[in-house]
Amino acid sequence: MLRCRPLLTLAIVSFAFPAWSETAPITMSSAKAKFRVETVAVGLENPWAIAFLPDGRTLITERPGRLRILDKEGKLSDPLAGVPEVAAVGQGGLLDIALAPDFAKSQRIYFSYAEPRGIVNGTAVAHARFVDDGKSAKLEDVTVIFRQEPGRGGGFHFGSRLAFAPDGNLFVTLGERNAMQPAQDLSGHLGKVVRIGPDGSVPKDNPFVGKEGVRPEIWSYGHRNPQAAAINPASGKLWEVEHGARGGDEINVPEAGKNYGWPVISFGRHYSGAKIGEGTQKAGMEQPIYYWDPSIAPSGMTFYTGDAFPAWKGNLFVGALVLRHLQRLELDGEKVVNEERLLVGFGERIRDVRQAPDGTLWVLTDAKNGRVLRLSPAG
C-alpha cells in the first residue's frame, strides 16, 4: 500500500531564489538551515556526475564524453585522455562516475556511459586506472565490465547511476530505453537494477542466478528510467529514484527479485494524457515509498550525513530537472514525512547533488554552460 501521496498530504515549503550572479555568493534561508550558495566553476557542457578525490579535487563527467578535474582553486583541467567513445545522442553520453571503495590503493574509478554499437547503443559500465603524475592526468587500462542487452537505437532512458553496496558489490540502474514492456522481460536488462561484482562478475546470491532464460545480473525489475541511486547509510540498502511519464516519479527501495511495476502500474499518465497500464496497484508488484505528481524529473541524489548542517542530518536530497530545484526530503525510516524545495527560481535543471567530505553539498546544473554550486553553512 502506498505510504503517502505527495502534494496532497505533505506541505511543501519553497523559497524564491534572488537575482543570480555567477561570482557573488548568495545567502538563503530554508525551514531548517541558513546556507550560502556559491559558484565554484562554470563552463561545463551538460555536467552529469561528480566524485570527490581524496586530495580535495573532484572528477566531473560531461555528457558529450569528457571527464575533467576541478582543482581546489576552482580551475577545470583539460579533458582527460583515455575516456572511451560515447554515444552522445539525446539523453545518452558519459554519465555517472564513482571511486572504487579501495581507490586509495587501486586508483580505480568506475563510470557508466551510452556505448555506441553500430546502429544501436546501450548503457555500459567500465573501470579504469586513474593516473596522475602531478602535471597531467589520464585513464589507463579501461575495461568494460557490463553491457546492457539488448542494445537499441535512439537516445532515451539510459539510466544510469552507480552505487557500491557495503559488501563491495556494485548496483547499476538501467532505463528501459523508452520501450516500456521490456522492463517486465527478464531475458534482458532494460528497465532493471543490476548487481554485479567490482570485476563485472555475477554475485552467487543474486535472486535469479541459475534460472533459465533470466539474466543473472538482475536484482529488481519493472523500472522506467532510474537516474538517481544511493546507499542509505542508516540501513545499507539501495534507494533509487526514477522518472515517471506525465507524473509518477518514484522513490523505491529495490529488494532482490521484486517487480516495481512499470509499465503495468504507474501513478503517472502518458504524455498524451492516456492511461498507463492497468492502474496504480497489482498483486505481485511493489509500490513506491513515495511519488511525485506532477513530475519533478529527478536526477542525482545523496543522503546527508555531515556535520556542516546538523538540522539536515539524515535527509535525502534529490535534483529536479523539469521543476528546476533541489528537493530536500525528511525521512522516518523508509517513509517521507516532509519535503522542501531549495533553489526555487534559480532557473536551471539540477542534474546531480553530492555531499563533499567537509559536509557541504555540491550541485551540478544541466546546461550548455553548466555550473558547479556549493552549499555551505551561513552565519
C-alpha positions in Angstrom: 0.0 0.0 0.0 1.4 3.4 -0.9 2.5 5.1 2.3 1.9 8.7 1.3 0.9 10.8 -1.7 2.8 14.0 -2.0 1.3 17.3 -2.9 -1.9 16.1 -1.1 -0.7 15.1 2.4 2.6 16.9 2.8 3.3 20.7 2.9 5.9 21.9 0.6 8.0 24.8 1.7 9.5 26.8 -1.1 11.9 29.8 -1.0 12.4 32.1 -4.0 15.9 32.4 -5.4 17.3 36.0 -5.5 18.8 37.6 -8.6 21.7 35.3 -9.6 25.3 36.1 -10.2 28.0 33.7 -11.4 30.5 35.2 -9.0 28.8 36.6 -5.9 27.7 34.1 -3.3 24.0 34.2 -2.2 22.7 33.6 1.3 19.4 31.8 1.6 17.2 30.6 4.4 15.3 27.3 4.5 13.0 25.8 7.0 15.9 24.1 8.9 19.1 25.9 7.9 20.6 29.1 6.6 23.0 28.4 3.8 25.3 30.1 1.3 25.3 29.3 -2.4 28.4 30.0 -4.4 29.5 29.1 -7.9 32.7 27.0 -7.8 33.0 26.6 -11.6 31.3 27.4 -14.8 31.7 26.4 -18.5 30.9 22.7 -18.2 28.8 21.3 -21.0 25.9 19.3 -19.5 27.8 18.0 -16.5 26.3 14.8 -15.3 28.1 13.5 -12.2 30.7 14.4 -9.6 33.1 12.4 -7.4 35.4 13.7 -4.8 39.1 12.6 -4.8 40.9 12.1 -1.5 43.2 15.1 -2.2 40.4 17.6 -2.3 39.9 17.7 -6.1 36.8 16.5 -7.9 36.1 14.5 -11.0 33.2 15.7 -13.2 31.7 14.0 -16.2 30.3 16.0 -19.1 27.6 14.2 -21.1 29.3 14.8 -24.5 32.1 12.5 -23.4 34.6 14.5 -21.4 36.0 13.8 -17.9 37.6 16.8 -16.1 39.3 17.5 -12.8 38.2 20.5 -10.8 41.1 21.6 -8.5 40.8 23.2 -5.1 41.1 26.7 -6.5 38.1 26.1 -8.9 40.1 25.6 -12.1 39.0 23.0 -14.6 41.5 20.7 -16.3 41.6 19.9 -19.9 39.6 16.7 -20.7 41.4 13.6 -19.5 42.7 11.2 -22.2 41.5 7.6 -22.1 37.8 8.1 -22.0 36.1 5.7 -24.5 33.9 6.9 -27.3 30.3 7.6 -26.1 27.0 7.8 -27.9 26.3 11.5 -27.2 22.7 11.3 -28.5 19.6 12.5 -26.8 20.0 11.6 -23.1 23.0 9.5 -23.8 26.7 10.2 -23.3 29.2 10.0 -20.4 27.0 9.5 -17.3 27.8 8.5 -13.7 31.2 8.2 -12.0 32.3 6.6 -8.7 35.5 5.8 -7.0 36.3 2.2 -6.2 35.9 1.5 -2.4 39.7 0.7 -2.4 40.6 3.8 -4.5 43.4 4.8 -2.2 45.2 1.5 -3.1 43.9 0.7 -6.6 43.4 4.2 -8.1 40.4 2.7 -9.9 37.4 4.6 -11.0 34.1 3.3 -12.4 31.9 5.1 -14.9 28.7 4.5 -16.9 28.1 5.7 -20.4 26.0 5.2 -23.5 28.1 2.9 -25.6 27.9 3.1 -29.4 27.4 -0.3 -31.0 27.0 0.3 -34.7 23.4 1.3 -35.5 22.4 0.7 -31.8 23.7 1.8 -28.4 23.4 0.8 -24.8 24.4 1.6 -21.3 27.8 0.2 -20.4 29.9 0.3 -17.2 33.7 0.4 -17.3 36.5 0.8 -14.8 39.9 2.4 -15.4 43.0 3.3 -13.5 43.3 7.0 -12.7 46.9 8.0 -13.5 48.2 11.4 -12.3 51.8 12.4 -12.4 51.2 15.8 -11.0 51.3 17.5 -14.4 48.5 15.8 -16.2 46.0 13.0 -15.5 44.6 10.3 -17.7 42.7 7.0 -17.7 44.6 3.8 -18.4 43.5 0.1 -18.5 39.9 0.9 -19.4 37.9 -2.3 -19.1 34.2 -2.7 -19.9 32.7 -4.9 -17.1 29.0 -4.7 -18.0 26.9 -4.1 -21.2 23.2 -3.6 -21.1 21.5 -6.0 -23.5 19.8 -5.7 -25.9 21.1 -2.6 -27.5 18.6 -0.2 -29.1 18.6 2.8 -31.3 17.7 6.3 -30.2 18.6 8.5 -27.3 16.1 7.8 -24.5 16.2 6.4 -21.0 19.7 5.1 -20.3 19.5 5.4 -16.5 22.2 5.3 -15.1 23.7 5.6 -11.6 26.3 3.6 -9.8 26.2 2.7 -6.1 28.6 0.5 -4.2 27.0 -1.6 -1.5 28.6 -2.2 1.9 29.5 -5.7 0.7 31.5 -4.3 -2.2 29.1 -5.2 -5.0 28.0 -2.6 -7.5 24.4 -1.6 -8.2 23.7 -0.2 -11.7 20.4 1.4 -12.6 19.2 0.9 -16.2 16.5 2.6 -18.1 14.0 0.7 -20.3 15.1 2.8 -23.3 11.6 4.2 -23.8 10.5 0.7 -24.9 8.2 0.2 -21.9 7.3 -3.5 -21.9 10.9 -4.9 -21.9 11.0 -3.6 -18.3 9.0 -6.8 -17.5 11.1 -9.1 -19.6 13.7 -10.9 -17.5 15.7 -12.1 -20.6 17.1 -8.5 -21.0 18.5 -5.7 -18.9 16.1 -2.9 -20.0 14.3 -1.3 -17.0 16.3 -3.2 -14.4 18.6 -2.6 -11.5 21.5 -5.0 -11.8 24.0 -6.1 -9.1 27.5 -7.1 -10.2 30.9 -7.7 -8.6 33.5 -5.0 -8.9 35.0 -7.0 -11.8 31.6 -7.5 -13.5 31.1 -11.0 -12.2 27.6 -12.1 -11.0 27.3 -12.5 -7.2 26.2 -16.0 -6.3 23.4 -14.7 -4.1 21.7 -12.7 -6.9 18.0 -13.5 -7.0 17.8 -15.0 -10.5 21.1 -17.0 -10.6 20.6 -20.4 -12.2 17.1 -19.6 -13.6 16.8 -20.4 -17.3 16.1 -17.5 -19.6 16.8 -14.9 -17.0 19.8 -12.5 -16.9 21.6 -13.4 -13.7 22.8 -9.8 -13.1 19.2 -8.6 -12.5 18.4 -7.5 -8.9 15.0 -5.9 -9.5 12.8 -5.1 -12.5 9.9 -3.1 -13.7 11.7 0.3 -13.6 11.3 3.1 -16.1 14.3 5.4 -16.1 16.2 5.5 -12.8 18.5 8.5 -12.9 19.3 8.6 -9.1 20.6 6.0 -6.7 22.4 5.9 -3.4 23.0 3.6 -0.5 21.1 4.7 2.6 23.8 4.8 5.3 21.2 4.1 8.0 20.2 0.7 6.6 22.9 -0.2 4.0 20.1 -0.6 1.4 20.0 0.8 -2.1 17.4 3.5 -2.8 16.7 4.6 -6.3 14.6 7.5 -7.8 13.1 7.1 -11.3 11.3 9.2 -13.8 7.6 8.6 -14.4 6.0 9.7 -17.6 3.5 12.5 -17.0 3.5 12.3 -13.3 4.5 9.2 -11.2 8.2 9.9 -10.5 9.0 7.3 -7.8 11.3 6.6 -4.9 11.9 2.9 -4.5 14.0 0.7 -2.1 14.6 -2.2 -4.6 14.6 -5.6 -3.0 16.0 -8.7 -4.5 13.9 -10.3 -7.2 11.0 -7.9 -6.9 8.9 -6.2 -9.6 8.3 -2.5 -9.4 5.5 -2.5 -11.9 6.5 -0.4 -15.0 4.6 -0.2 -17.4 1.8 -2.3 -15.9 1.2 0.0 -13.0 2.1 3.7 -12.6 0.9 6.8 -10.8 1.5 8.8 -14.0 -0.1 9.0 -17.4 1.3 9.0 -21.0 2.3 12.4 -22.2 -0.9 12.4 -24.3 -2.9 12.1 -21.1 -3.9 8.5 -21.8 -3.9 5.9 -19.0 -0.8 3.8 -18.5 -1.2 0.0 -17.9 -3.8 -1.3 -15.5 -3.8 1.3 -12.8 -1.8 2.0 -9.7 -1.7 -1.3 -8.0 -1.5 -5.0 -8.9 -0.8 -8.2 -6.9 2.9 -9.2 -7.1 4.1 -5.7 -8.0 5.7 -3.3 -5.4 4.5 0.2 -4.5 7.0 3.1 -4.3 7.6 4.5 -0.9 7.0 8.0 -2.4 6.0 9.5 -5.7 5.6 12.9 -7.3 2.7 14.1 -9.3 3.3 16.3 -11.2 6.7 15.1 -12.1 9.9 16.8 -10.9 12.1 14.8 -13.3 14.6 13.6 -10.6 18.3 13.1 -11.2 21.1 12.6 -8.7 20.6 12.0 -5.0 22.5 11.9 -1.8 21.8 11.1 1.9 23.1 13.8 4.1 25.4 12.6 6.9 27.6 15.6 7.5 28.2 17.9 10.4 28.1 21.2 8.5 24.2 21.2 8.5 23.2 19.4 11.7 19.5 20.1 11.0 19.7 18.3 7.7 21.3 15.1 9.0 19.5 12.0 7.8 17.7 14.0 5.0 17.6 12.9 1.4 18.5 15.4 -1.4 17.3 14.9 -5.0 17.9 17.1 -8.0 15.0 18.1 -10.1 15.4 18.7 -13.9 11.9 19.8 -15.1 10.9 21.8 -12.0 14.5 23.1 -11.6 15.1 22.9 -7.9 16.8 20.9 -5.2 14.5 18.6 -3.2 15.1 18.1 0.5 13.2 15.1 2.0 12.9 14.4 5.7 12.6 10.7 6.5 11.2 8.5 9.2 12.8 5.1 8.3 11.5 4.3 4.8 8.8 6.9 4.9 9.0 10.5 3.6 7.4 12.8 6.2 8.2 16.2 4.8 9.7 17.9 1.7 11.1 21.2 0.9 12.2 22.8 -2.4 15.5 24.6 -2.3 17.0 26.9 -5.1 13.5 27.6 -6.4 13.6 30.3 -9.0 17.2 29.5 -9.8 16.1 28.6 -13.3 18.4 25.7 -14.2 18.0 22.0 -14.2 19.7 20.2 -11.3 21.5 17.1 -12.6 23.4 15.9 -9.6 23.9 16.5 -5.9 26.6 15.0 -3.7 27.9 15.5 -0.2 31.5 16.6 0.0 33.9 15.2 2.6 33.6 18.5 4.6 29.8 18.2 4.8 29.0 20.8 2.2 26.6 20.0 -0.7 27.7 20.2 -4.3 25.3 20.6 -7.1 25.6 20.3 -10.9 23.4 22.3 -13.2 22.4 20.6 -16.5 23.1 23.3 -19.2 25.4 24.0 -22.1 27.2 26.3 -19.7 26.7 24.1 -16.7 27.8 25.2 -13.2 29.2 23.6 -10.1 27.5 25.1 -7.0 28.4 24.6 -3.4 26.0 25.0 -0.5 27.8 25.7 2.8 26.6 27.0 6.2 25.8 30.7 6.5 26.1 32.6 9.8 
